[in-house]
Amino acid sequence: MTSTVPLTPPPLAGTGLTHDGGGDPHHHTERQLRALGADLPDTPADGAPASSRLASPRGARAVLDWPAHDDGETDLQARAGLAAVHGRRHGAPEPLPFAYAGTVSATAHLTGLLAAELLRLRSGRATTVRTNAETCALLTVAQYLAAAAADDAEAVPPEPGTATFTSADGIDFEIEALAPEPWGRFWDGLSAPRRAVSAGWAPFQFRYATARAPLPDELRSAAAEHSWDHVRSAAERGGVGLVRITDATRHSWEETGARPPWVLRPVPTDTSSTVGPSGPTTPPGELPLTGLRVLEAGRRIQAPLAAHLLRSLGATVVRIEPPGGDPLRGMPPTCGGLSARWLALNHGKDALEVDIKSDRGRRDLRDLVRDADVFLHNWAPGNAERLGLDAAALAPANPRLVYAYTSGWGGPADGLPPGTDFMVQAHEGLTAPTRTPGRTTVASLMTVLDVLGGFLGAQAVTAALLTRERLGSAVAVESSLRAAADLLHDCPRTGTSHLDGHPVATDLPGLEHDPRLGPLLSRTADGLLAVDSPWRTS
């Protein structure tokens, strides 16, 4: 994006929303509403049943269905498999130390309200969108669930391990290397044994997929022999990202005026091309995004998940992949010849191969944009501008385009490491290191920010589509992993690392036969064990 100046007033300011309910779902939702500028009265709602109900003055409504039989956040994490996945790094189930399932569910719930209002504008009828918190919790582990139920085995041993290292002067740090060459150069700079460097690349590379990093002990020993200054020099020479894990204390959005979950702005276009609000276009009974077309040029998790969620709301999604297709299609384990993890995020989408590095490919993409409603990507900072595919460049081809960027840092990235999940976790102090006998608590190897970032991306796009309907012109919106980290900083800590008394799901494929969660899962034609849509309309 060429600007990060938000709309004024903030997106939900002065909208006259009403919010009632009780318990954690109510409080999680209210935090996000305030971050988006909603003017809400203080409503403690303590003692009321766990629920959240939103309504706009024009008739759009949203309900968050929280399981009444649960004891709360920890119980939902345990039953839906989050504790099992997060605990892989230490070899035993362990809940995330913050209200993750609740934050993801509240994010989807607010998306439901925006979608209901969008459907009201497009169809002329009032609608209620219901969000299921249990389905949201399952979606946070959808890739791990798909892989566990796949036809073949993982590419790396299923052993515990973390990717946090400690220097000779006691500083904990994490690195990021997106290719084997920088990885090798960094460890050469620390005089690590070549055999260990080679053996460590696969488990390091696959830690995003497996939530564990069983690295050779020789690498930790090599790091422990050098000072922090030496480690920094080796990282700079090797070309890897480096973050020192800090015990950062963060304050809430209300206290600091920190980043809102996303930033939205109109894109200037030739006013003669602006066609104005479209009026009712969606037949009654359809999903909120039925008839809308999303072009997604996404890699890994964040943008593909955002597009997957938009598809769950009714959009047609077309992936833009490089010549030869997305390399992650072949990542093991597989279902029907395709990566189970890739399918978990991309089943049901169409795909086109476009070489955006060539002049012809960029022309082809601009032609595709003419018939699209949304263009969504998560390219590295500056790539869109360098390729001439930023919001200002594409808007002339489609004066009603929603241009969505799901970024890492949500702003200038000069001097920052690559904006990947674990780098942002570490940089933002999301899980600070605390010592207990025999172990270190470090940032999760579950992709908590990529997944929450995908939910935020879908929310941002839905808000931008709603804004486009009202303005009748192109809109750009940016969400980020750093904003996802802000939401988690602002949510309550669970205050426990124990699961005593909670039913813990450790057999992820077995969830298919769980009487409560099984109905929220289904098998695709490829044999994929997939999570259903978290939204229902009525």
C-alpha positions in Angstrom: 0.0 0.0 0.0 1.2 3.5 -0.7 -0.5 5.0 2.4 -1.5 3.8 5.9 -3.8 6.8 6.7 -7.0 5.4 8.0 -10.5 6.6 7.2 -11.7 9.3 9.5 -13.7 8.7 11.6 -12.6 5.1 12.4 -14.6 2.4 10.6 -17.1 1.8 13.4 -17.3 5.2 14.9 -20.8 6.6 15.1 -22.5 3.4 13.8 -24.9 3.1 16.7 -24.1 -0.5 17.3 -25.6 -2.3 20.3 -23.8 -5.1 22.1 -25.1 -7.4 24.8 -24.2 -10.7 26.2 -21.9 -12.0 29.0 -18.7 -13.7 29.9 -15.5 -14.0 27.9 -17.1 -13.9 24.4 -18.7 -10.5 25.3 -15.5 -9.0 26.6 -13.3 -10.3 23.7 -15.8 -8.8 21.2 -15.9 -5.5 23.1 -12.2 -5.1 23.0 -12.1 -5.4 19.2 -15.1 -3.1 18.8 -13.4 -0.4 20.8 -10.2 -0.8 18.8 -12.2 -0.1 15.6 -13.7 3.1 17.1 -17.1 1.8 18.2 -18.6 4.1 20.9 -20.0 1.6 23.4 -21.2 2.2 26.9 -19.5 0.4 29.8 -21.4 -3.0 30.0 -19.7 -5.3 32.4 -22.3 -8.1 31.6 -20.8 -10.3 34.4 -22.9 -13.1 35.5 -24.8 -13.4 32.2 -24.5 -16.6 30.1 -21.4 -16.7 27.9 -22.5 -15.0 24.6 -22.2 -12.0 22.4 -24.9 -10.4 20.3 -24.3 -7.5 18.0 -26.9 -5.4 16.1 -26.7 -2.4 13.8 -29.5 0.2 13.6 -30.3 -0.9 10.1 -31.1 -4.5 11.1 -27.9 -6.5 10.5 -27.2 -8.8 13.4 -24.5 -11.2 14.6 -24.4 -13.8 17.3 -21.4 -15.6 18.7 -22.3 -19.1 19.8 -20.0 -20.2 22.6 -20.3 -23.7 23.9 -22.3 -23.6 27.1 -20.8 -26.9 28.4 -17.2 -25.6 28.4 -15.4 -24.4 31.5 -13.9 -21.6 29.4 -10.8 -20.9 27.2 -8.6 -23.6 28.5 -11.3 -26.3 28.1 -11.9 -25.2 24.5 -8.2 -25.2 23.7 -7.9 -28.7 25.2 -10.9 -30.2 23.4 -10.2 -28.7 20.0 -6.6 -29.8 19.8 -4.9 -26.4 20.4 -3.2 -27.6 23.6 -1.9 -30.7 21.8 -0.4 -28.7 18.9 1.1 -25.9 21.1 2.5 -28.5 23.4 4.4 -30.4 20.7 7.5 -28.3 21.3 7.8 -29.8 24.8 6.3 -33.2 24.0 3.1 -32.9 26.1 -0.2 -30.9 25.7 0.0 -27.4 27.0 -2.5 -24.5 26.6 -1.5 -21.3 25.0 -1.0 -18.7 27.7 -3.6 -16.3 26.4 -7.2 -16.4 25.3 -6.4 -17.4 21.8 -9.6 -19.3 20.9 -11.7 -16.5 22.3 -9.8 -13.8 20.3 -10.1 -15.7 17.1 -13.8 -16.3 17.7 -14.4 -12.6 18.4 -12.6 -11.7 15.2 -14.8 -14.0 13.2 -17.9 -12.7 15.1 -17.2 -9.1 14.1 -16.6 -10.3 10.5 -20.0 -11.8 10.7 -21.6 -8.5 11.7 -19.8 -6.7 8.8 -20.9 -9.5 6.4 -24.5 -9.2 7.6 -24.5 -5.5 7.0 -22.9 -6.1 3.5 -25.6 -8.6 2.7 -28.3 -6.1 3.8 -26.9 -3.6 1.3 -26.5 -6.1 -1.4 -29.9 -7.9 -1.0 -32.1 -5.3 0.8 -32.9 -7.7 3.6 -31.9 -7.9 7.2 -29.8 -10.9 8.1 -28.3 -12.6 11.2 -24.9 -14.2 10.9 -24.0 -16.7 13.6 -20.4 -17.6 14.4 -19.5 -20.9 16.0 -16.6 -20.6 18.5 -15.9 -24.4 18.4 -15.5 -24.3 14.6 -13.2 -21.3 15.0 -11.1 -23.2 17.4 -10.9 -26.1 15.0 -9.9 -23.8 12.2 -6.8 -22.7 14.2 -5.5 -26.2 13.9 -7.0 -27.1 10.5 -3.6 -27.6 8.9 -2.3 -29.8 11.7 -5.5 -31.8 11.6 -5.3 -32.3 7.9 -1.7 -33.5 8.1 -2.4 -35.9 11.0 -5.2 -37.5 9.0 -3.3 -37.7 5.7 -2.3 -40.7 3.7 1.5 -40.6 4.4 3.9 -39.6 7.1 5.6 -36.3 8.0 8.9 -35.3 6.3 10.6 -34.9 9.7 10.6 -37.0 12.9 7.7 -36.2 15.3 10.0 -35.3 18.2 9.8 -32.3 20.5 12.1 -29.3 20.2 12.2 -25.6 20.0 14.0 -23.1 17.7 15.1 -20.7 20.5 18.8 -20.4 21.1 20.8 -18.8 23.9 24.1 -16.9 23.5 27.1 -17.2 25.8 26.0 -14.1 27.7 22.5 -15.5 28.4 20.4 -13.8 25.6 17.6 -15.9 24.1 17.1 -15.4 20.4 15.4 -16.8 17.3 16.5 -16.6 13.7 14.6 -16.8 10.3 16.1 -18.3 7.2 13.8 -18.8 4.2 16.4 -20.7 2.1 19.2 -23.1 3.0 22.1 -20.9 1.9 21.6 -18.1 4.6 21.0 -20.9 7.2 24.3 -22.5 6.3 26.2 -19.2 6.3 24.9 -18.2 9.7 25.9 -21.4 11.4 29.3 -21.4 9.6 29.8 -18.0 11.3 29.2 -19.7 14.6 31.6 -22.6 13.7 28.8 -25.2 14.0 29.6 -28.7 12.7 28.6 -29.0 9.0 26.8 -32.3 9.7 24.6 -30.7 12.3 23.9 -27.7 10.1 22.7 -29.9 7.3 20.7 -32.2 9.6 19.0 -29.2 11.2 17.7 -27.5 8.0 14.7 -29.8 7.4 13.3 -29.7 11.0 13.9 -25.9 11.1 12.2 -25.4 7.7 9.2 -27.6 8.7 8.7 -26.1 12.1 5.9 -24.0 10.7 4.1 -27.1 9.5 4.8 -29.4 12.5 4.9 -26.9 15.5 8.1 -28.5 16.7 11.8 -28.2 15.9 13.9 -31.2 16.8 17.2 -29.5 16.0 20.6 -31.1 16.7 22.1 -30.3 20.1 25.3 -29.2 18.4 23.5 -26.1 17.1 22.5 -25.0 20.6 26.0 -25.7 21.8 27.5 -23.6 19.0 25.2 -20.7 19.8 26.1 -20.9 23.5 29.8 -20.5 22.7 29.4 -17.0 21.3 28.4 -13.6 22.6 25.3 -11.8 21.5 27.4 -9.3 19.5 29.1 -12.2 17.7 25.7 -13.8 16.9 24.4 -10.5 15.5 27.5 -10.2 13.3 27.0 -13.8 12.0 23.4 -13.1 11.3 24.2 -9.9 9.3 26.9 -11.6 7.3 24.8 -14.7 6.7 21.7 -12.8 5.7 19.3 -14.3 8.2 16.6 -12.6 10.3 17.5 -12.3 14.0 15.3 -11.3 17.0 16.2 -11.1 20.6 13.3 -12.4 22.7 12.5 -9.8 25.2 10.3 -9.7 28.3 8.2 -6.9 26.9 5.3 -5.5 28.9 2.6 -4.3 26.6 -0.5 -2.2 27.4 -4.0 -2.3 25.9 -5.1 -0.5 22.8 -7.2 1.9 24.9 -4.2 2.9 27.1 -1.6 3.4 24.3 -3.6 4.2 21.2 -1.8 1.4 19.4 -2.4 0.1 15.9 -6.0 -0.7 15.1 -6.6 -4.3 13.7 -6.5 -3.0 10.2 -6.2 0.3 8.2 -8.6 1.2 5.4 -8.5 4.1 3.0 -10.1 5.2 -0.3 -7.9 4.9 -3.5 -8.0 8.0 -5.7 -9.2 7.1 -9.2 -10.5 9.0 -12.2 -13.8 10.4 -10.9 -15.4 9.8 -14.3 -14.8 6.1 -13.8 -16.5 5.9 -10.4 -19.8 4.2 -10.7 -21.2 4.8 -7.2 -23.0 2.4 -4.8 -24.2 -0.7 -6.6 -27.6 -1.2 -4.8 -29.1 -4.6 -4.1 -27.3 -7.3 -6.1 -27.5 -10.5 -4.1 -30.6 -12.8 -4.3 -32.4 -13.6 -1.1 -31.1 -16.7 0.7 -27.5 -16.4 -0.5 -24.3 -16.0 1.5 -23.1 -12.4 2.1 -20.3 -12.6 -0.5 -22.1 -14.7 -3.1 -21.3 -13.3 -6.6 -18.1 -11.6 -5.6 -14.8 -12.7 -7.1 -11.5 -12.7 -5.1 -8.0 -12.9 -6.7 -5.6 -14.2 -4.2 -1.8 -14.0 -4.7 -0.9 -15.6 -1.3 1.8 -17.8 0.0 2.0 -19.9 3.1 -0.8 -19.3 5.6 -2.0 -15.7 6.3 -3.4 -14.6 2.9 -4.5 -18.1 1.8 -6.5 -18.5 5.0 -8.0 -15.1 4.6 -9.2 -16.0 1.1 -10.4 -19.4 2.4 -12.6 -17.6 5.0 -13.9 -15.3 2.3 -14.9 -18.3 0.3 -16.7 -19.6 3.4 -18.8 -16.4 3.2 -19.7 -17.2 -0.4 -17.0 -15.6 -2.5 -15.5 -17.3 -5.6 -11.7 -17.4 -5.0 -9.1 -17.7 -7.8 -5.5 -18.2 -6.7 -2.7 -16.6 -8.7 0.2 -19.0 -8.7 3.7 -18.8 -10.3 4.5 -20.8 -13.4 4.5 -24.5 -12.4 2.1 -23.9 -9.5 2.5 -23.2 -5.8 5.6 -25.2 -4.6 3.7 -25.9 -1.4 1.3 -28.1 -3.3 3.9 -30.9 -2.9 4.6 -30.5 0.8 4.2 -33.8 2.6 2.0 -35.4 3.9 -0.4 -35.7 1.1 -4.1 -36.4 0.3 -4.9 -37.5 -3.2 -1.5 -36.5 -4.4 -1.6 -32.9 -3.0 -0.3 -31.5 0.3 -2.8 -32.0 3.1 -1.8 -28.7 4.6 -2.1 -26.9 1.3 -5.5 -28.4 0.8 -6.7 -27.3 4.2 -6.3 -23.7 3.1 -7.0 -23.9 -0.6 -9.5 -26.7 -1.4 -12.4 -25.4 -3.4 -10.4 -22.5 -5.0 -9.7 -22.1 -8.6 -6.1 -21.4 -9.8 -4.3 -19.6 -12.6 -0.6 -19.5 -13.3 0.7 -16.0 -13.9 4.3 -15.0 -14.1 4.1 -11.6 -12.4 7.8 -11.1 -12.9 7.3 -10.7 -16.6 5.7 -7.8 -18.5 3.2 -10.2 -20.1 2.3 -11.7 -16.7 1.7 -8.3 -15.2 -0.6 -7.3 -18.1 -2.5 -10.6 -17.6 -3.0 -9.8 -13.9 -4.3 -6.4 -14.7 -6.8 -7.9 -17.1 -7.9 -10.3 -14.4 -8.3 -7.5 -11.9 -10.9 -5.8 -14.3 -13.4 -8.5 -13.5 -12.5 -9.0 -9.8 -13.9 -7.5 -6.6 -10.9 -8.1 -4.4 -7.2 -8.5 -5.0 -5.5 -10.0 -2.0 -1.7 -10.6 -1.5 0.9 -11.0 1.2 4.1 -10.2 -0.8 7.2 -8.9 0.9 7.2 -5.2 1.6 7.9 -3.1 -1.5 7.3 -5.9 -4.0 3.9 -4.6 -5.1 5.3 -1.1 -5.8 8.4 -2.5 -7.5 6.2 -4.6 -9.9 3.7 -1.9 -10.6 0.9 -3.9 -8.9 0.1 -1.7 -5.9 -3.3 -0.2 -5.2 -2.8 3.0 -7.1 -1.5 1.1 -10.1 -4.4 -1.4 -10.2 -7.3 1.0 -9.4 -7.4 2.5 -12.9 -8.1 -1.0 -14.3 -11.0 -1.4 -11.8 -12.4 1.7 -10.1 -14.4 -0.5 -7.6 -11.5 -2.8 -6.6 -10.8 -3.7 -3.0 -7.0 -4.0 -2.7 -6.1 -6.0 0.4 -2.6 -6.5 1.8 -2.0 -8.9 4.6 1.5 -7.9 5.8 3.9 -8.8 8.5 4.7 -5.6 10.2 1.8 -3.3 9.1 4.0 -0.4 8.1 7.6 0.4 7.2 9.9 -2.6 7.7 13.3 -1.0 7.5 15.7 -2.6 9.9 13.2 -5.4 10.8 13.6 -9.1 10.1 11.3 -10.9 7.6 7.7 -10.4 8.8 7.0 -14.1 9.5 5.0 -15.5 12.3 7.8 -16.5 14.6 9.8 -13.3 14.0 6.8 -11.1 14.8 6.0 -13.2 17.9 9.6 -12.9 19.2 9.9 -9.2 18.3 6.7 -8.3 20.0 7.5 -10.2 23.2 4.3 -12.2 22.7 5.5 -15.0 24.9 8.4 -13.9 27.1 11.0 -16.5 28.3 10.4 -17.7 31.8 12.6 -20.3 33.5 11.4 -23.4 35.2 13.6 -26.4 36.2 14.8 -28.1 33.1 13.0 -26.1 30.5 12.4 -22.7 28.9 9.1 -21.3 27.8 9.5 -19.6 24.5 7.4 -18.3 21.6 4.9 -20.9 20.4 5.8 -23.0 17.3 2.1 -23.1 16.5 1.4 -20.5 13.8 -0.8 -18.4 16.1 -0.2 -15.1 14.3 -0.5 -16.4 10.8 -3.9 -17.9 11.7 -5.2 -14.9 13.6 -3.7 -12.7 10.9 -5.8 -14.7 8.3 -8.9 -14.1 10.3 -8.0 -10.4 10.6 -7.4 -10.3 6.8 -10.9 -11.7 6.1 -12.4 -9.2 8.5 -10.5 -6.3 6.8 -11.6 -7.4 3.4 -15.3 -7.7 4.5 -15.1 -4.2 6.0 -13.5 -2.8 2.8 -16.3 -4.4 0.6 -18.8 -2.8 2.9 -17.1 0.6 2.5 -16.9 0.1 -1.3 -20.7 -0.5 -1.3 -21.2 2.8 0.5 -18.6 4.9 -1.4 -18.9 3.3 -4.8 -15.1 3.5 -5.4 -11.8 1.6 -5.0 -10.7 0.9 -1.4 -7.4 -0.3 0.0 -7.0 -2.1 3.3 -4.1 -3.5 5.2 -4.0 -5.9 8.1 -0.8 -7.4 9.7 0.7 -10.1 11.9 1.8 -7.3 14.2 -1.8 -6.2 14.6 -2.7 -9.8 15.4 0.0 -9.7 18.1 -1.6 -6.5 19.5 -4.9 -8.3 19.8 -3.3 -11.1 21.8 -1.5 -8.7 24.1 -4.8 -7.1 24.8 -6.6 -10.3 25.7 -6.5 -12.0 29.1 -3.8 -14.4 30.0 -5.1 -17.9 30.8 -3.0 -18.0 34.0 -2.4 -21.7 33.7 -0.1 -24.2 32.0 -1.9 -27.2 33.5 -4.8 -29.2 32.0 -5.9 -31.0 35.1 -9.6 -31.8 34.9 -9.9 -30.8 31.2 -10.6 -33.4 28.5 -7.5 -33.2 26.2 -7.6 -34.2 22.6 -4.3 -35.6 21.6 -5.5 -37.8 18.7 -6.4 -35.1 16.1 -7.9 -37.4 13.5 -10.1 -38.8 16.3 -11.9 -35.5 16.5 -13.8 -36.7 13.4 -15.6 -39.1 15.7 -16.1 -36.7 18.7 -19.9 -36.4 19.2 -19.6 -32.6 19.7 -16.9 -31.6 17.3 -17.2 -34.3 14.6 -20.3 -32.6 13.0 -18.1 -29.6 12.4 -15.7 -31.6 10.2 -16.2 -33.2 6.8 -14.2 -35.1 4.2 -13.6 -33.7 0.7 -13.3 -35.6 -2.5 -9.5 -35.8 -2.0 -10.0 -37.5 1.4 -9.0 -34.3 3.3 -10.4 -34.0 6.8 -11.6 -30.4 6.6 -13.2 -27.9 9.0 -16.6 -26.5 8.0 -17.4 -22.8 7.7 -17.7 -21.0 11.1 -20.6 -18.9 9.8 -24.3 -19.6 9.3 -26.9 -17.0 8.0 -30.5 -16.8 8.8 
